[in-house]
Amino acid sequence: MRVLIIGASGFVGNETFTAFSQHHEVFGTYCKTHVCGLLKLDMTTKEEVDRVLDTIRPDAIIQPAAQPWVDFCEQHPAESERVNFLGAKHIIDWCAKHNAYYL
């Protein structure tokens, strides 16, 4: 199975990437901090989501990427909504269109 970990540069994403790599063909992404071997993806941009996902064509997508800091989210609601809602929506829409699992 082809699995894409969106946010593989973070702690949870990296652990997930490592675990799934043992039994699946795994790809990972980063957004701001370049990590060798991972693909750049800003999930708040629909065109970028479509381009990366159309290239990889994953069977399943796991998305630990998010803005988890509550204080930041409260102080920056628009930016937090772009990451935590709109970014996830772009990925979910792609999964629905291509019959892929979203986890």
Summary of the structure (lengths in Angstrom):
residues: 103
radius of gyration: 13.1
end to end distance: 14.0
largest distance: 40.9
contacts: 300
relative contact order: 0.20
helix: 49%
strand: 17%
